[in-house]
């Protein structure tokens, strides 16, 4: 059990599980819940995340993609597109700055936070794995919420508001299991205030611990489409600093990643 998980469990005991369910969470408790949710999703500060993406239309599998995502602290990540139809593409995110490297291009293309959400399997949903760094949380209510299997779970409804320009969404309504902070579902809103997607999180096991093993995204704009992002492996990984340099990505082959 990680040190943070131990501290989280102690904090729940110190205020009493019954009180957590029935009383408004204090700001520090909200912060702890959000960090705990991140821990279930990622668990490592620097890691390689192998993501398999399946896109469905009218519940029929349309296409699949694979992305290898390399993350490290301070909101930095590199996405390597591994499917043959996207081979050679890379996206680099350094805090509030984003670059897309296309095959045979001599230089990376600067893109905006909104542009990284474009496409059926938006790289913003694949690469932006942390809420605690990009959002400020506020407790809304303690309420029952249904997961993807229509099971009712006692949860804390927390609203996340973007505090960085790199955040994929402006606002997220997030429901976390009141017992341990496991993410159940989320409503994802654009800067315009429009609901973009509804997300549900799959509870599984990784290295003997409870973890988010997949995320299912239902498109709120095109209701017949959904995307399932499966986190096939998350491995501690320290990528060399040179890979986080846009100029290096343009000059060098990174097929080994």
C-alpha positions as CSV (number, residue, x, y, z in Angstrom):
1,X,0.0,0.0,0.0
2,X,1.4,3.4,-1.0
3,X,2.1,6.1,1.5
4,X,-0.7,8.3,0.1
5,X,-3.3,5.4,0.3
6,X,-2.3,4.9,3.9
7,X,-2.7,8.6,4.7
8,X,-6.1,8.7,2.8
9,X,-7.4,5.7,4.8
10,X,-6.2,7.3,8.1
11,X,-8.0,10.6,7.2
12,X,-11.2,8.7,6.6
13,X,-11.0,7.0,10.0
14,X,-10.1,10.3,11.7
15,X,-13.3,12.0,10.6
16,X,-15.5,8.9,10.6
17,X,-16.9,7.1,7.6
18,X,-20.4,8.0,8.6
19,X,-19.6,11.7,8.7
20,X,-17.9,11.5,5.3
21,X,-21.1,10.2,3.8
22,X,-23.5,12.7,5.5
23,X,-21.5,16.0,5.8
24,X,-20.0,18.4,3.4
25,X,-16.3,17.7,2.7
26,X,-13.7,20.2,3.8
27,X,-11.5,21.6,1.0
28,X,-8.5,19.4,2.1
29,X,-10.7,16.4,2.0
30,X,-11.9,17.2,-1.5
31,X,-8.2,17.6,-2.6
32,X,-7.4,14.2,-1.0
33,X,-10.3,12.5,-2.9
34,X,-9.2,13.9,-6.2
35,X,-5.6,12.8,-5.6
36,X,-6.9,9.4,-4.6
37,X,-8.9,9.2,-7.9
38,X,-5.8,10.0,-9.8
39,X,-3.9,7.3,-8.0
40,X,-6.5,4.7,-9.1
41,X,-6.1,5.9,-12.7
42,X,-2.3,6.2,-13.0
43,X,-0.5,5.4,-9.8
44,X,2.9,6.5,-11.0
45,X,4.4,10.0,-11.4
46,X,6.5,8.9,-14.4
47,X,5.2,6.1,-16.5
48,X,4.6,4.4,-19.8
49,X,0.8,3.9,-20.4
50,X,-0.1,1.6,-23.2
51,X,-3.6,2.5,-24.3
52,X,-5.8,0.4,-26.6
53,X,-8.7,2.4,-28.1
54,X,-11.8,0.9,-29.6
55,X,-14.3,3.1,-31.4
56,X,-17.9,2.1,-31.8
57,X,-20.8,3.4,-33.9
58,X,-24.3,2.1,-33.1
59,X,-22.6,-0.4,-30.8
60,X,-20.7,-1.9,-33.7
61,X,-16.9,-1.8,-33.6
62,X,-15.7,0.7,-36.2
63,X,-11.9,0.9,-35.7
64,X,-9.1,0.4,-33.1
65,X,-6.0,2.4,-32.3
66,X,-3.0,2.1,-30.0
67,X,-1.1,4.8,-28.2
68,X,1.9,4.7,-26.0
69,X,1.8,7.6,-23.5
70,X,4.8,8.7,-21.5
71,X,4.1,10.9,-18.5
72,X,6.2,12.7,-16.0
73,X,5.5,15.4,-13.3
74,X,4.7,19.0,-14.0
75,X,2.1,18.2,-16.6
76,X,4.4,16.9,-19.3
77,X,3.6,13.9,-21.6
78,X,4.5,12.5,-24.9
79,X,2.0,10.4,-27.0
80,X,3.4,8.1,-29.6
81,X,0.8,6.9,-32.2
82,X,1.4,3.1,-32.7
83,X,-1.3,2.0,-35.2
84,X,-0.2,1.6,-38.8
85,X,-2.6,4.2,-40.1
86,X,-1.1,6.8,-37.8
87,X,2.5,5.6,-37.7
88,X,5.0,8.4,-37.2
89,X,2.7,10.8,-35.5
90,X,3.6,12.1,-32.0
91,X,2.1,14.7,-29.7
92,X,4.1,16.5,-27.1
93,X,2.5,18.3,-24.2
94,X,4.7,20.6,-22.0
95,X,2.4,22.2,-19.4
96,X,0.3,24.7,-21.5
97,X,2.2,24.1,-24.8
98,X,1.3,21.5,-27.4
99,X,3.0,20.2,-30.6
100,X,1.9,17.7,-33.2
101,X,4.6,16.0,-35.2
102,X,3.5,14.5,-38.5
103,X,5.4,11.9,-40.5
104,X,8.0,13.5,-42.9
105,X,7.3,16.9,-41.5
106,X,10.5,18.9,-40.8
107,X,9.1,20.7,-37.8
108,X,6.3,20.1,-35.2
109,X,3.1,22.0,-35.5
110,X,1.9,24.1,-32.6
111,X,-1.7,23.3,-31.6
112,X,-4.1,24.6,-29.1
113,X,-5.7,22.9,-26.1
114,X,-9.0,22.6,-28.1
115,X,-7.3,21.0,-31.1
116,X,-6.0,18.2,-29.0
117,X,-9.6,17.2,-28.4
118,X,-10.3,16.8,-32.1
119,X,-10.7,13.4,-33.7
120,X,-12.7,10.3,-32.8
121,X,-10.1,9.1,-30.3
122,X,-9.1,12.5,-29.0
123,X,-5.5,12.6,-27.8
124,X,-6.7,14.9,-25.0
125,X,-8.7,12.0,-23.5
126,X,-5.7,9.6,-23.8
127,X,-2.9,11.9,-22.6
128,X,-4.5,14.0,-19.8
129,X,-4.6,11.5,-17.0
130,X,-4.4,13.7,-13.9
131,X,-7.2,15.9,-12.4
132,X,-5.3,17.1,-9.4
133,X,-2.8,19.2,-11.4
134,X,-5.2,20.8,-13.9
135,X,-8.4,21.3,-11.8
136,X,-9.7,22.9,-8.7
137,X,-12.3,20.8,-6.9
138,X,-15.4,21.8,-5.0
139,X,-17.8,19.4,-3.2
140,X,-21.4,19.5,-4.5
141,X,-23.2,16.8,-2.6
142,X,-23.2,13.2,-1.2
143,X,-25.5,11.2,-3.5
144,X,-26.1,7.8,-5.0
145,X,-25.0,7.5,-8.7
146,X,-25.3,4.6,-11.1
147,X,-22.2,3.1,-12.7
148,X,-22.2,1.7,-16.3
149,X,-23.8,-1.5,-15.1
150,X,-26.6,0.5,-13.5
151,X,-25.4,-0.4,-10.0
152,X,-26.2,2.3,-7.4
153,X,-23.1,3.5,-5.5
154,X,-22.9,6.0,-2.6
155,X,-20.6,8.8,-3.9
156,X,-19.3,12.3,-3.5
157,X,-20.2,14.6,-6.3
158,X,-17.3,16.9,-6.9
159,X,-17.1,19.6,-9.5
160,X,-13.7,20.3,-11.2
161,X,-13.0,23.7,-12.7
162,X,-9.9,24.1,-15.0
163,X,-7.1,26.1,-13.4
164,X,-4.7,25.7,-16.4
165,X,-5.2,26.6,-20.1
166,X,-4.0,23.1,-21.0
167,X,-6.9,21.3,-19.3
168,X,-8.9,19.2,-21.8
169,X,-12.2,20.3,-20.5
170,X,-13.3,23.5,-18.7
171,X,-15.6,21.8,-16.2
172,X,-16.0,18.2,-15.0
173,X,-18.8,16.9,-12.8
174,X,-17.1,13.9,-11.1
175,X,-18.6,11.2,-8.9
176,X,-16.2,9.4,-6.6
177,X,-17.0,6.3,-4.4
178,X,-17.3,7.8,-0.9
179,X,-15.6,4.7,0.6
180,X,-12.2,5.1,-1.2
181,X,-12.4,7.8,-3.9
182,X,-12.6,5.4,-6.8
183,X,-13.9,7.3,-9.9
184,X,-17.4,6.1,-11.0
185,X,-18.5,8.5,-13.7
186,X,-17.8,12.0,-15.1
187,X,-19.6,14.6,-17.2
188,X,-17.1,16.5,-19.4
189,X,-17.9,20.1,-20.5
190,X,-16.2,22.3,-23.1
191,X,-15.3,25.9,-22.5
192,X,-18.6,26.9,-24.2
193,X,-20.4,25.1,-21.4
194,X,-21.6,22.4,-23.7
195,X,-21.6,18.8,-22.5
196,X,-19.1,17.0,-24.7
197,X,-18.9,13.4,-23.3
198,X,-20.0,11.2,-20.4
199,X,-17.3,8.9,-19.0
200,X,-17.6,5.7,-17.0
201,X,-14.6,4.1,-15.3
202,X,-14.0,0.3,-15.1
203,X,-12.9,-1.1,-11.8
204,X,-10.2,-3.8,-12.2
205,X,-6.9,-4.9,-10.8
206,X,-3.3,-3.9,-11.6
207,X,-0.4,-5.5,-9.7
208,X,-2.7,-6.8,-7.1
209,X,-4.3,-3.4,-6.4
210,X,-7.7,-2.0,-7.3
211,X,-7.3,0.3,-10.4
212,X,-9.1,1.9,-13.3
213,X,-8.4,-0.5,-16.2
214,X,-10.6,1.2,-18.8
215,X,-12.7,4.3,-19.5
216,X,-15.8,4.4,-21.7
217,X,-16.7,7.7,-23.3
218,X,-20.2,8.3,-24.6
219,X,-20.4,11.2,-27.1
220,X,-23.0,13.7,-26.0
221,X,-23.0,15.3,-29.5
222,X,-23.1,12.2,-31.6
223,X,-25.2,9.9,-29.5
224,X,-24.5,6.8,-31.6
225,X,-20.8,6.9,-30.9
226,X,-18.7,5.6,-28.0
227,X,-15.1,5.1,-27.3
228,X,-13.5,2.5,-24.9
229,X,-10.0,3.3,-23.8
230,X,-8.3,0.3,-22.2
231,X,-5.2,0.8,-20.1
232,X,-3.4,-2.4,-21.0
233,X,-0.3,-1.6,-18.9
234,X,1.1,1.2,-16.8
235,X,4.8,0.8,-16.1
236,X,7.2,3.1,-14.1
237,X,9.3,4.7,-16.8
238,X,11.8,7.5,-16.9
239,X,12.0,8.8,-20.5
240,X,15.2,10.8,-21.3
241,X,14.8,14.6,-21.3
242,X,15.6,14.8,-25.0
243,X,12.3,13.2,-25.9
244,X,10.5,16.2,-24.4
245,X,12.1,18.6,-26.9
246,X,10.0,19.4,-29.9
247,X,13.1,19.8,-32.1
248,X,14.4,16.4,-31.2
249,X,11.1,14.7,-32.2
250,X,11.3,16.3,-35.6
251,X,14.8,15.1,-36.2
252,X,14.8,11.6,-34.8
253,X,12.9,8.4,-35.3
254,X,11.0,7.3,-32.1
255,X,9.6,4.0,-33.3
256,X,11.3,2.2,-30.4
257,X,9.0,4.0,-27.9
